[in-house]
Amino acid sequence: MSTAVVAAVTLPLLMSPVVSAAGREDDDESSRATRLYVPPPDRESYRQVARLAWRGDFRDSAGLLAMVRTPQAIWYGDETPEQVERLVRRTTLSAAWQGKLPVLTLYNVPGRDCGSYSSGGANGIAAYEAWIDAVADGIGDRQALIVLEPDSLALLPSDCAAAADPDPAGQTDQTDQTGQTDPAAQTDQNDQADQNDQTGQADQADQTGQAAADEPPAAGEQPAELPPLPDAHASTAPPTGSAAPGTAQEAAQPANPQPTGPQPTDPPSTGPQAPGQQSTSPQTPAPDPSASQSPAPDPSAAQPSTLPELPPLPKPDPVTPDPDGATGTSDPTDVTDTPEVEDPETAARYSEINYAVDVLTALGHTAVYLDAGHAGWHSVSSIVPRLIKAGIDRATGFALNVSHYQTDQDSAWYGRLISSCLAYADEGGDPEDCADQRWSKRHARRWLRAHVPGDSSRMKHFVTDTSRNGRGPWIPRLGAHVDAEPWCNPPERGLGRRPTTHTGDPLLDAALWVKTPGESDGRCLRGTDGPLDPERGTVNPEAGEWFPEQALELVRYAEPAVGVIRRTTGPRH
Protein backbone atom coordinates (compact mmCIF):
# COMPACT_ATOMS: atom_id res chain seq x y z
CA MET A 1 0.00 0.00 0.00
CA SER A 2 1.51 3.33 -1.00
CA THR A 3 2.14 6.21 1.38
CA ALA A 4 -0.51 8.23 -0.41
CA VAL A 5 -3.15 5.59 0.25
CA VAL A 6 -2.09 5.36 3.90
CA ALA A 7 -2.41 9.11 4.28
CA ALA A 8 -5.78 9.11 2.52
CA VAL A 9 -7.09 6.60 5.04
CA THR A 10 -5.55 8.00 8.20
CA LEU A 11 -6.16 11.72 7.70
CA PRO A 12 -9.96 11.41 7.91
CA LEU A 13 -9.44 9.33 11.02
CA LEU A 14 -7.43 12.12 12.63
CA MET A 15 -10.11 14.69 11.84
CA SER A 16 -12.97 12.57 13.16
CA PRO A 17 -14.90 14.34 15.95
CA VAL A 18 -15.04 11.15 18.01
CA VAL A 19 -11.42 10.08 17.79
CA SER A 20 -8.31 11.57 19.31
CA ALA A 21 -5.00 10.07 20.32
CA ALA A 22 -3.24 10.09 23.61
CA GLY A 23 0.22 10.16 22.20
CA ARG A 24 1.74 13.46 23.24
CA GLU A 25 3.70 14.04 26.39
CA ASP A 26 1.60 14.61 29.50
CA ASP A 27 -0.40 17.72 28.63
CA ASP A 28 -1.06 18.68 32.24
CA GLU A 29 2.68 18.82 32.81
CA SER A 30 3.69 20.38 29.50
CA SER A 31 4.32 23.81 30.96
CA ARG A 32 6.89 22.37 33.35
CA ALA A 33 8.30 19.48 31.32
CA THR A 34 10.72 19.43 28.44
CA ARG A 35 8.92 18.64 25.20
CA LEU A 36 10.22 15.39 23.71
CA TYR A 37 10.71 14.72 20.00
CA VAL A 38 8.44 12.37 18.02
CA PRO A 39 10.38 10.59 15.25
CA PRO A 40 8.73 9.58 11.98
CA PRO A 41 6.95 6.23 12.62
CA ASP A 42 7.83 2.95 10.98
CA ARG A 43 6.00 2.71 7.65
CA GLU A 44 4.73 -0.75 8.58
CA SER A 45 2.93 0.79 11.54
CA TYR A 46 1.07 3.18 9.24
CA ARG A 47 0.13 0.32 6.96
CA GLN A 48 -1.37 -1.49 9.95
CA VAL A 49 -3.25 1.68 10.94
CA ALA A 50 -4.67 1.88 7.40
CA ARG A 51 -5.69 -1.78 7.33
CA LEU A 52 -7.54 -1.43 10.63
CA ALA A 53 -9.29 1.69 9.40
CA TRP A 54 -10.36 -0.01 6.14
CA ARG A 55 -11.85 -2.80 8.25
CA GLY A 56 -13.82 -0.28 10.26
CA ASP A 57 -11.84 -0.94 13.45
CA PHE A 58 -11.40 2.74 14.21
CA ARG A 59 -10.73 2.33 17.94
CA ASP A 60 -7.70 0.06 17.47
CA SER A 61 -6.61 2.13 14.48
CA ALA A 62 -6.68 5.34 16.51
CA GLY A 63 -5.00 3.68 19.49
CA LEU A 64 -2.19 2.35 17.35
CA LEU A 65 -1.78 5.74 15.69
CA ALA A 66 -1.56 7.32 19.14
CA MET A 67 1.18 4.89 20.09
CA VAL A 68 3.41 5.57 17.10
CA ARG A 69 2.90 9.33 17.46
CA THR A 70 4.16 9.29 21.05
CA PRO A 71 7.68 10.64 21.77
CA GLN A 72 10.17 7.77 21.66
CA ALA A 73 13.85 7.12 21.15
CA ILE A 74 15.60 6.79 17.82
CA TRP A 75 18.07 3.92 17.64
CA TYR A 76 21.40 4.10 15.83
CA GLY A 77 23.81 1.23 15.25
CA ASP A 78 25.54 -0.60 12.41
CA GLU A 79 25.58 2.47 10.16
CA THR A 80 28.88 3.69 8.82
CA PRO A 81 30.31 6.84 10.42
CA GLU A 82 29.21 8.86 7.39
CA GLN A 83 25.67 7.49 7.54
CA VAL A 84 25.21 7.95 11.27
CA GLU A 85 26.54 11.51 11.18
CA ARG A 86 24.06 12.43 8.46
CA LEU A 87 21.12 10.73 10.20
CA VAL A 88 21.88 12.17 13.64
CA ARG A 89 22.29 15.65 12.17
CA ARG A 90 18.93 15.34 10.43
CA THR A 91 17.20 14.26 13.63
CA THR A 92 18.74 16.88 15.90
CA LEU A 93 18.10 19.66 13.39
CA SER A 94 14.46 18.61 13.06
CA ALA A 95 14.05 18.45 16.84
CA ALA A 96 15.73 21.83 17.33
CA TRP A 97 13.49 23.40 14.71
CA GLN A 98 10.44 22.08 16.63
CA GLY A 99 11.87 23.15 19.98
CA LYS A 100 11.92 19.57 21.27
CA LEU A 101 14.48 17.25 22.87
CA PRO A 102 15.43 14.14 20.85
CA VAL A 103 16.23 10.87 22.65
CA LEU A 104 19.01 8.96 20.87
CA THR A 105 19.87 5.36 21.72
CA LEU A 106 23.37 4.40 20.60
CA TYR A 107 23.74 0.66 20.08
CA ASN A 108 26.95 -0.18 18.25
CA VAL A 109 29.44 -1.38 20.86
CA PRO A 110 31.67 -4.23 19.62
CA GLY A 111 30.47 -7.71 20.57
CA ARG A 112 27.05 -6.52 21.69
CA ASP A 113 24.43 -8.99 22.86
CA CYS A 114 26.94 -11.82 23.16
CA GLY A 115 26.30 -12.71 19.53
CA SER A 116 22.60 -13.26 20.13
CA TYR A 117 19.56 -11.90 18.26
CA SER A 118 20.91 -8.35 18.24
CA SER A 119 24.50 -9.31 17.62
CA GLY A 120 26.75 -6.96 15.72
CA GLY A 121 28.42 -3.69 16.54
CA ALA A 122 31.57 -1.94 15.42
CA ASN A 123 34.60 -3.96 14.37
CA GLY A 124 36.96 -3.10 17.22
CA ILE A 125 37.82 -0.14 19.41
CA ALA A 126 39.15 2.10 16.65
CA ALA A 127 36.03 1.62 14.52
CA TYR A 128 33.80 2.29 17.51
CA GLU A 129 35.62 5.47 18.45
CA ALA A 130 35.32 6.73 14.86
CA TRP A 131 31.59 5.98 14.97
CA ILE A 132 31.14 7.86 18.25
CA ASP A 133 33.07 10.81 16.81
CA ALA A 134 30.65 10.84 13.88
CA VAL A 135 27.64 10.82 16.23
CA ALA A 136 29.14 13.77 18.11
CA ASP A 137 29.69 15.65 14.83
CA GLY A 138 26.06 15.01 13.91
CA ILE A 139 24.80 16.43 17.21
CA GLY A 140 27.06 19.46 17.21
CA ASP A 141 25.89 22.20 19.58
CA ARG A 142 22.27 21.00 19.61
CA GLN A 143 20.51 19.34 22.55
CA ALA A 144 20.15 15.58 22.85
CA LEU A 145 19.44 12.98 25.53
CA ILE A 146 21.55 9.87 24.92
CA VAL A 147 20.93 6.37 26.22
CA LEU A 148 24.38 4.90 25.73
CA GLU A 149 24.71 1.26 24.65
CA PRO A 150 21.92 -0.73 26.33
CA ASP A 151 23.25 -3.96 27.87
CA SER A 152 26.86 -2.88 27.45
CA LEU A 153 27.52 -2.95 31.22
CA ALA A 154 24.82 -5.31 32.47
CA LEU A 155 25.99 -7.78 29.83
CA LEU A 156 29.76 -7.59 29.68
CA PRO A 157 31.83 -9.89 27.45
CA SER A 158 32.80 -11.74 30.62
CA ASP A 159 29.11 -12.55 31.13
CA CYS A 160 28.67 -14.12 27.72
CA ALA A 161 29.81 -17.61 28.73
CA ALA A 162 27.11 -17.79 31.37
CA ALA A 163 24.53 -16.52 28.91
CA ALA A 164 25.46 -19.18 26.37
CA ASP A 165 25.18 -22.02 28.88
CA PRO A 166 21.56 -22.11 30.06
CA ASP A 167 20.67 -24.41 32.92
CA PRO A 168 19.72 -27.80 31.45
CA ALA A 169 16.92 -28.23 33.91
CA GLY A 170 15.24 -25.07 32.73
CA GLN A 171 16.25 -23.23 35.87
CA THR A 172 17.25 -20.21 33.89
CA ASP A 173 13.60 -19.54 33.28
CA GLN A 174 12.53 -16.70 35.48
CA THR A 175 9.16 -18.23 35.77
CA ASP A 176 10.21 -21.55 37.22
CA GLN A 177 9.66 -20.35 40.71
CA THR A 178 8.02 -22.88 42.82
CA GLY A 179 5.87 -21.35 45.44
CA GLN A 180 6.18 -17.85 44.10
CA THR A 181 4.02 -15.36 45.89
CA ASP A 182 1.61 -13.04 44.23
CA PRO A 183 3.41 -9.69 43.69
CA ALA A 184 0.39 -7.71 44.86
CA ALA A 185 0.22 -9.70 48.06
CA GLN A 186 3.91 -9.14 48.66
CA THR A 187 3.48 -5.44 48.19
CA ASP A 188 0.78 -5.30 50.82
CA GLN A 189 2.89 -7.42 53.12
CA ASN A 190 5.94 -5.19 52.80
CA ASP A 191 3.91 -2.04 53.18
CA GLN A 192 2.40 -3.38 56.38
CA ALA A 193 5.83 -4.37 57.67
CA ASP A 194 7.14 -0.88 56.96
CA GLN A 195 4.21 0.72 58.73
CA ASN A 196 4.77 -1.44 61.80
CA ASP A 197 8.43 -0.49 61.83
CA GLN A 198 7.77 3.19 61.46
CA THR A 199 4.97 3.35 64.08
CA GLY A 200 3.23 6.08 62.17
CA GLN A 201 6.33 8.18 61.57
CA ALA A 202 8.50 8.53 58.50
CA ASP A 203 12.13 7.98 57.67
CA GLN A 204 14.54 10.89 57.62
CA ALA A 205 15.71 9.64 54.27
CA ASP A 206 12.29 10.35 52.89
CA GLN A 207 12.50 13.89 54.27
CA THR A 208 15.63 14.47 52.23
CA GLY A 209 13.72 14.34 49.01
CA GLN A 210 14.04 10.62 48.45
CA ALA A 211 10.52 9.68 49.35
CA ALA A 212 9.43 10.50 45.86
CA ALA A 213 11.09 7.37 44.59
CA ASP A 214 8.83 5.32 46.84
CA GLU A 215 5.69 6.61 45.21
CA PRO A 216 4.64 5.28 41.85
CA PRO A 217 4.82 8.08 39.30
CA ALA A 218 1.50 9.49 38.33
CA ALA A 219 0.56 9.12 34.72
CA GLY A 220 -0.35 12.26 32.90
CA GLU A 221 -3.58 12.85 31.13
CA GLN A 222 -3.87 12.00 27.50
CA PRO A 223 -3.76 14.75 24.93
CA ALA A 224 -7.02 15.78 23.40
CA GLU A 225 -5.93 15.48 19.82
CA LEU A 226 -3.13 14.25 17.61
CA PRO A 227 -0.44 16.45 16.12
CA PRO A 228 -0.32 16.67 12.31
CA LEU A 229 0.52 13.46 10.49
CA PRO A 230 4.25 13.50 9.60
CA ASP A 231 5.58 13.15 6.10
CA ALA A 232 6.14 9.42 5.78
CA HIS A 233 9.01 10.07 3.34
CA ALA A 234 10.99 12.11 5.85
CA SER A 235 12.31 9.32 7.98
CA THR A 236 15.26 9.70 10.31
CA ALA A 237 15.67 5.99 10.55
CA PRO A 238 18.96 4.48 9.54
CA PRO A 239 19.23 2.34 6.42
CA THR A 240 17.88 -1.15 6.43
CA GLY A 241 21.13 -2.54 7.72
CA SER A 242 20.93 -0.68 11.01
CA ALA A 243 21.01 -2.47 14.28
CA ALA A 244 17.86 -3.54 15.97
CA PRO A 245 16.98 -2.13 19.36
CA GLY A 246 16.39 -4.55 22.13
CA THR A 247 18.62 -5.25 24.98
CA ALA A 248 21.24 -7.82 25.22
CA GLN A 249 20.74 -7.72 28.89
CA GLU A 250 18.59 -10.75 28.66
CA ALA A 251 21.10 -12.59 26.63
CA ALA A 252 23.75 -12.40 29.22
CA GLN A 253 21.77 -12.90 32.29
CA PRO A 254 22.66 -15.94 34.30
CA ALA A 255 20.23 -18.77 34.50
CA ASN A 256 18.29 -18.19 37.59
CA PRO A 257 14.76 -19.03 38.54
CA GLN A 258 12.19 -16.31 38.22
CA PRO A 259 11.67 -12.66 38.33
CA THR A 260 14.73 -10.99 39.54
CA GLY A 261 17.31 -13.45 38.45
CA PRO A 262 19.10 -13.16 35.20
CA GLN A 263 17.53 -15.23 32.56
CA PRO A 264 18.40 -16.53 29.24
CA THR A 265 19.30 -13.42 27.53
CA ASP A 266 18.43 -13.22 24.04
CA PRO A 267 18.42 -9.67 22.95
CA PRO A 268 15.25 -8.69 24.67
CA SER A 269 14.41 -6.02 22.27
CA THR A 270 17.37 -4.00 21.64
CA GLY A 271 18.10 -4.08 18.05
CA PRO A 272 15.82 -2.82 15.41
CA GLN A 273 16.96 -3.78 12.02
CA ALA A 274 14.39 -1.99 10.00
CA PRO A 275 15.12 1.55 8.99
CA GLY A 276 14.17 3.95 11.68
CA GLN A 277 14.36 3.10 15.27
CA GLN A 278 16.38 0.07 16.01
CA SER A 279 15.36 -2.61 18.34
CA THR A 280 17.63 -3.75 21.11
CA SER A 281 16.23 -7.11 21.77
CA PRO A 282 18.81 -9.71 22.60
CA GLN A 283 18.50 -12.82 20.64
CA THR A 284 20.27 -15.52 22.47
CA PRO A 285 18.35 -16.98 25.32
CA ALA A 286 19.78 -15.68 28.50
CA PRO A 287 18.38 -15.44 31.94
CA ASP A 288 16.32 -12.35 32.09
CA PRO A 289 15.63 -11.10 35.51
CA SER A 290 12.38 -9.62 34.59
CA ALA A 291 9.61 -10.67 36.83
CA SER A 292 10.76 -9.20 40.09
CA GLN A 293 8.02 -7.10 41.52
CA SER A 294 9.26 -5.15 44.47
CA PRO A 295 6.62 -4.08 46.90
CA ALA A 296 5.22 -0.65 46.34
CA PRO A 297 7.09 2.00 48.34
CA ASP A 298 5.63 2.87 51.66
CA PRO A 299 3.72 6.11 51.29
CA SER A 300 3.56 6.70 55.00
CA ALA A 301 7.26 7.20 55.55
CA ALA A 302 7.98 10.86 56.05
CA GLN A 303 9.34 11.58 59.52
CA PRO A 304 12.01 10.25 61.84
CA SER A 305 11.20 6.94 63.48
CA THR A 306 10.52 6.81 67.19
CA LEU A 307 12.32 3.49 67.45
CA PRO A 308 15.78 3.60 69.07
CA GLU A 309 18.57 3.79 66.53
CA LEU A 310 19.87 0.31 65.79
CA PRO A 311 23.43 -0.60 64.85
CA PRO A 312 24.11 -1.18 61.15
CA LEU A 313 22.42 -4.32 59.91
CA PRO A 314 24.34 -7.01 58.08
CA LYS A 315 23.21 -7.77 54.54
CA PRO A 316 20.36 -10.29 54.85
CA ASP A 317 20.73 -13.72 53.36
CA PRO A 318 18.88 -13.40 50.02
CA VAL A 319 17.15 -16.72 50.48
CA THR A 320 15.99 -16.07 54.03
CA PRO A 321 12.81 -14.07 54.60
CA ASP A 322 13.42 -10.90 56.55
CA PRO A 323 11.91 -10.53 60.02
CA ASP A 324 8.89 -8.74 58.60
CA GLY A 325 8.08 -11.67 56.36
CA ALA A 326 8.63 -9.69 53.18
CA THR A 327 11.47 -9.17 50.80
CA GLY A 328 12.31 -6.37 48.42
CA THR A 329 11.53 -8.47 45.34
CA SER A 330 9.13 -11.22 44.41
CA ASP A 331 11.83 -13.84 44.86
CA PRO A 332 15.16 -12.92 46.41
CA THR A 333 16.90 -15.64 44.48
CA ASP A 334 15.90 -14.03 41.22
CA VAL A 335 18.69 -11.47 41.28
CA THR A 336 21.85 -13.26 40.29
CA ASP A 337 25.26 -11.73 40.04
CA THR A 338 27.64 -13.04 37.41
CA PRO A 339 31.22 -12.92 38.71
CA GLU A 340 33.10 -10.43 36.60
CA VAL A 341 36.29 -11.67 35.01
CA GLU A 342 38.62 -8.95 33.72
CA ASP A 343 39.46 -10.36 30.30
CA PRO A 344 40.76 -8.33 27.32
CA GLU A 345 37.29 -8.02 25.77
CA THR A 346 35.80 -6.74 29.03
CA ALA A 347 38.65 -4.27 29.49
CA ALA A 348 38.05 -3.07 25.93
CA ARG A 349 34.34 -2.63 26.69
CA TYR A 350 35.12 -0.29 29.57
CA SER A 351 37.54 1.64 27.39
CA GLU A 352 34.89 2.05 24.67
CA ILE A 353 32.21 3.30 27.05
CA ASN A 354 34.61 5.70 28.75
CA TYR A 355 35.59 7.12 25.37
CA ALA A 356 31.96 7.63 24.40
CA VAL A 357 31.20 9.35 27.72
CA ASP A 358 34.08 11.79 27.30
CA VAL A 359 33.31 12.65 23.68
CA LEU A 360 29.54 13.04 24.08
CA THR A 361 29.54 14.96 27.36
CA ALA A 362 32.13 17.37 25.93
CA LEU A 363 29.48 18.63 23.50
CA GLY A 364 27.94 20.70 26.26
CA HIS A 365 24.25 20.20 25.45
CA THR A 366 23.95 16.45 25.79
CA ALA A 367 22.78 14.33 28.72
CA VAL A 368 24.40 10.88 28.71
CA TYR A 369 22.96 7.90 30.61
CA LEU A 370 24.87 4.62 31.01
CA ASP A 371 23.37 1.13 31.01
CA ALA A 372 22.44 -0.24 34.43
CA GLY A 373 20.19 -3.17 33.46
CA HIS A 374 17.00 -3.48 35.48
CA ALA A 375 15.74 -4.38 38.93
CA GLY A 376 15.39 -8.07 38.13
CA TRP A 377 18.92 -8.54 36.86
CA HIS A 378 22.00 -7.45 38.82
CA SER A 379 22.18 -6.63 42.50
CA VAL A 380 23.13 -3.10 43.47
CA SER A 381 26.58 -4.20 44.65
CA SER A 382 27.17 -5.88 41.28
CA ILE A 383 26.13 -3.10 38.89
CA VAL A 384 27.62 -0.15 40.82
CA PRO A 385 31.30 -1.17 40.32
CA ARG A 386 30.60 -1.57 36.61
CA LEU A 387 29.11 1.90 36.38
CA ILE A 388 32.11 3.34 38.22
CA LYS A 389 34.60 1.66 35.85
CA ALA A 390 32.60 2.92 32.85
CA GLY A 391 32.88 6.58 33.87
CA ILE A 392 29.58 7.27 35.64
CA ASP A 393 31.30 10.11 37.50
CA ARG A 394 31.48 12.05 34.21
CA ALA A 395 28.11 10.96 32.80
CA THR A 396 24.73 12.51 33.59
CA GLY A 397 23.42 9.30 35.13
CA PHE A 398 22.21 5.81 34.25
CA ALA A 399 19.30 4.20 32.38
CA LEU A 400 17.07 1.41 33.70
CA ASN A 401 14.66 -1.14 32.24
CA VAL A 402 15.57 -0.54 28.59
CA SER A 403 13.48 -2.90 26.43
CA HIS A 404 12.14 -4.54 29.56
CA TYR A 405 8.99 -4.83 31.65
CA GLN A 406 9.85 -4.01 35.28
CA THR A 407 7.24 -1.89 37.04
CA ASP A 408 7.75 1.81 37.68
CA GLN A 409 7.85 1.13 41.44
CA ASP A 410 10.61 -1.47 41.10
CA SER A 411 12.66 0.74 38.78
CA ALA A 412 12.32 3.81 41.02
CA TRP A 413 13.41 1.87 44.11
CA TYR A 414 16.29 0.16 42.30
CA GLY A 415 17.41 3.48 40.84
CA ARG A 416 17.35 5.13 44.24
CA LEU A 417 19.47 2.34 45.72
CA ILE A 418 22.01 2.50 42.89
CA SER A 419 22.26 6.28 43.15
CA SER A 420 22.69 6.01 46.92
CA CYS A 421 25.39 3.36 46.57
CA LEU A 422 27.26 5.47 44.00
CA ALA A 423 27.27 8.39 46.46
CA TYR A 424 28.43 6.06 49.24
CA ALA A 425 31.25 4.69 47.08
CA ASP A 426 32.24 8.21 46.06
CA GLU A 427 32.89 8.92 49.75
CA GLY A 428 35.13 5.85 50.01
CA GLY A 429 32.52 3.24 50.93
CA ASP A 430 32.56 -0.34 49.64
CA PRO A 431 29.68 -1.11 47.22
CA GLU A 432 29.49 -4.57 48.76
CA ASP A 433 28.07 -2.92 51.87
CA CYS A 434 25.29 -1.06 50.03
CA ALA A 435 21.60 -1.69 50.55
CA ASP A 436 20.26 -4.05 47.92
CA GLN A 437 16.90 -4.50 46.19
CA ARG A 438 16.70 -7.94 47.81
CA TRP A 439 16.62 -6.38 51.26
CA SER A 440 13.33 -5.57 52.90
CA LYS A 441 12.33 -1.94 52.56
CA ARG A 442 12.68 -1.51 56.32
CA HIS A 443 16.31 -2.62 56.37
CA ALA A 444 17.18 -0.70 53.23
CA ARG A 445 15.70 2.55 54.52
CA ARG A 446 17.66 2.20 57.72
CA TRP A 447 20.85 1.87 55.68
CA LEU A 448 19.89 4.89 53.57
CA ARG A 449 19.36 7.05 56.67
CA ALA A 450 22.83 6.21 57.88
CA HIS A 451 24.79 6.51 54.64
CA VAL A 452 23.09 8.67 52.03
CA PRO A 453 23.48 12.43 51.58
CA GLY A 454 20.34 14.46 52.06
CA ASP A 455 20.97 16.59 48.98
CA SER A 456 19.78 14.80 45.83
CA SER A 457 21.89 17.16 43.69
CA ARG A 458 24.96 15.33 44.99
CA MET A 459 23.63 12.01 43.65
CA LYS A 460 23.50 10.53 40.16
CA HIS A 461 20.13 10.72 38.43
CA PHE A 462 18.54 8.14 36.14
CA VAL A 463 15.93 7.59 33.42
CA THR A 464 13.62 4.61 32.95
CA ASP A 465 12.05 2.90 29.94
CA THR A 466 8.25 2.72 30.34
CA SER A 467 7.39 1.76 26.76
CA ARG A 468 6.08 -1.74 27.55
CA ASN A 469 5.83 -2.06 31.33
CA GLY A 470 2.17 -1.17 31.84
CA ARG A 471 1.36 -4.65 33.14
CA GLY A 472 4.78 -5.47 34.54
CA PRO A 473 6.83 -8.59 33.74
CA TRP A 474 5.25 -11.68 32.19
CA ILE A 475 5.19 -14.74 34.44
CA PRO A 476 4.74 -17.90 32.35
CA ARG A 477 2.96 -20.97 33.62
CA LEU A 478 5.25 -23.15 35.70
CA GLY A 479 6.87 -25.78 33.52
CA ALA A 480 5.17 -24.53 30.35
CA HIS A 481 8.45 -24.12 28.48
CA VAL A 482 11.97 -25.47 28.68
CA ASP A 483 13.21 -21.89 28.54
CA ALA A 484 10.36 -19.40 28.78
CA GLU A 485 12.38 -16.39 27.55
CA PRO A 486 10.00 -14.06 29.42
CA TRP A 487 11.71 -11.03 27.91
CA CYS A 488 11.04 -12.14 24.33
CA ASN A 489 7.74 -10.86 22.88
CA PRO A 490 5.81 -11.82 26.03
CA PRO A 491 2.03 -11.97 25.49
CA GLU A 492 -0.52 -9.50 26.78
CA ARG A 493 1.89 -6.76 27.83
CA GLY A 494 0.81 -3.12 27.63
CA LEU A 495 2.19 0.35 27.06
CA GLY A 496 3.35 2.04 30.25
CA ARG A 497 3.52 5.58 31.50
CA ARG A 498 3.67 8.21 28.75
CA PRO A 499 7.07 9.85 28.26
CA THR A 500 7.73 12.90 30.40
CA THR A 501 10.56 14.78 32.07
CA HIS A 502 8.31 15.91 34.91
CA THR A 503 8.39 12.82 37.12
CA GLY A 504 7.88 14.13 40.64
CA ASP A 505 11.00 12.20 41.74
CA PRO A 506 14.14 14.28 42.37
CA LEU A 507 16.39 11.46 41.11
CA LEU A 508 14.30 10.37 38.11
CA ASP A 509 15.05 12.74 35.23
CA ALA A 510 12.58 11.22 32.77
CA ALA A 511 10.25 8.35 32.00
CA LEU A 512 10.96 7.55 28.35
CA TRP A 513 9.87 5.19 25.62
CA VAL A 514 13.34 3.90 24.80
CA LYS A 515 12.40 0.61 23.19
CA THR A 516 10.24 1.15 20.10
CA PRO A 517 6.85 -0.34 21.04
CA GLY A 518 5.57 -2.62 18.31
CA GLU A 519 8.98 -3.90 17.19
CA SER A 520 9.74 -7.59 17.71
CA ASP A 521 12.29 -8.86 20.22
CA GLY A 522 13.25 -11.66 17.85
CA ARG A 523 12.35 -15.23 16.90
CA CYS A 524 11.29 -16.53 20.30
CA LEU A 525 11.64 -20.34 20.44
CA ARG A 526 11.46 -20.83 24.23
CA GLY A 527 13.72 -23.88 24.24
CA THR A 528 12.15 -25.57 21.21
CA ASP A 529 13.57 -26.23 17.75
CA GLY A 530 11.10 -23.76 16.22
CA PRO A 531 10.27 -22.13 13.97
CA LEU A 532 7.04 -21.38 15.87
CA ASP A 533 6.90 -19.46 19.12
CA PRO A 534 5.16 -22.10 21.28
CA GLU A 535 3.48 -19.40 23.36
CA ARG A 536 1.92 -17.63 20.39
CA GLY A 537 1.76 -20.44 17.83
CA THR A 538 3.24 -18.20 15.15
CA VAL A 539 6.66 -17.37 13.73
CA ASN A 540 7.73 -14.10 15.34
CA PRO A 541 9.33 -11.41 13.16
CA GLU A 542 13.09 -10.93 13.36
CA ALA A 543 14.39 -8.53 16.01
CA GLY A 544 13.59 -4.94 15.08
CA GLU A 545 10.86 -5.79 12.57
CA TRP A 546 7.30 -4.57 13.07
CA PHE A 547 5.13 -7.11 14.95
CA PRO A 548 1.43 -6.27 14.32
CA GLU A 549 0.05 -8.73 16.87
CA GLN A 550 2.23 -7.42 19.67
CA ALA A 551 1.61 -3.81 18.68
CA LEU A 552 -2.15 -4.27 19.11
CA GLU A 553 -1.62 -6.00 22.45
CA LEU A 554 0.42 -3.05 23.72
CA VAL A 555 -2.42 -0.68 22.85
CA ARG A 556 -5.22 -2.85 24.20
CA TYR A 557 -3.47 -3.65 27.48
CA ALA A 558 -1.94 -0.19 28.01
CA GLU A 559 -1.79 1.08 31.58
CA PRO A 560 -2.72 3.91 31.70
CA ALA A 561 -5.14 3.25 28.87
CA VAL A 562 -4.75 4.91 25.49
CA GLY A 563 -7.70 7.31 25.20
CA VAL A 564 -9.36 7.59 21.82
CA ILE A 565 -12.54 9.48 22.66
CA ARG A 566 -12.27 13.23 22.30
CA ARG A 567 -13.05 15.20 25.44
CA THR A 568 -15.59 17.88 24.72
CA THR A 569 -15.30 21.36 26.21
CA GLY A 570 -18.12 23.66 27.13
CA PRO A 571 -21.68 22.85 28.15
CA ARG A 572 -23.43 19.77 26.82
CA HIS A 573 -26.50 20.23 24.61
ZIFENWO-V336454 format. One record per run of one state. SS is the DSSP state (helix for helix, strand for strand, loop for the rest). FROM is the first residue (numbers start at 1). TO is the last residue. If there is no record, write none. Layout:
BEGIN
ss:SS from:FROM to:TO
ss:SS from:FROM to:TO
END
This chain:
BEGIN
ss:loop from:1 to:2
ss:helix from:3 to:15
ss:loop from:16 to:26
ss:helix from:27 to:29
ss:loop from:30 to:35
ss:strand from:36 to:36
ss:loop from:37 to:42
ss:helix from:43 to:54
ss:loop from:55 to:57
ss:helix from:58 to:68
ss:loop from:69 to:73
ss:strand from:74 to:76
ss:loop from:77 to:80
ss:helix from:81 to:98
ss:loop from:99 to:100
ss:strand from:101 to:101
ss:loop from:102 to:102
ss:strand from:103 to:106
ss:loop from:107 to:111
ss:strand from:112 to:112
ss:helix from:113 to:115
ss:loop from:116 to:119
ss:strand from:120 to:120
ss:loop from:121 to:124
ss:helix from:125 to:139
ss:loop from:140 to:143
ss:strand from:144 to:148
ss:loop from:149 to:156
ss:helix from:157 to:163
ss:loop from:164 to:182
ss:helix from:183 to:198
ss:loop from:199 to:203
ss:helix from:204 to:214
ss:loop from:215 to:237
ss:strand from:238 to:238
ss:loop from:239 to:244
ss:strand from:245 to:246
ss:loop from:247 to:248
ss:helix from:249 to:252
ss:loop from:253 to:262
ss:strand from:263 to:265
ss:loop from:266 to:266
ss:strand from:267 to:271
ss:loop from:272 to:275
ss:strand from:276 to:276
ss:loop from:277 to:279
ss:strand from:280 to:282
ss:loop from:283 to:285
ss:strand from:286 to:287
ss:loop from:288 to:331
ss:helix from:332 to:334
ss:loop from:335 to:343
ss:helix from:344 to:361
ss:loop from:362 to:365
ss:strand from:366 to:371
ss:loop from:372 to:379
ss:helix from:380 to:389
ss:loop from:390 to:396
ss:strand from:397 to:400
ss:loop from:401 to:407
ss:helix from:408 to:426
ss:loop from:427 to:430
ss:helix from:431 to:433
ss:loop from:434 to:440
ss:helix from:441 to:451
ss:loop from:452 to:455
ss:helix from:456 to:458
ss:loop from:459 to:460
ss:strand from:461 to:465
ss:loop from:466 to:499
ss:strand from:500 to:500
ss:loop from:501 to:507
ss:strand from:508 to:512
ss:loop from:513 to:518
ss:strand from:519 to:519
ss:loop from:520 to:532
ss:strand from:533 to:533
ss:loop from:534 to:537
ss:strand from:538 to:538
ss:loop from:539 to:545
ss:strand from:546 to:546
ss:loop from:547 to:547
ss:helix from:548 to:556
ss:loop from:557 to:573
END
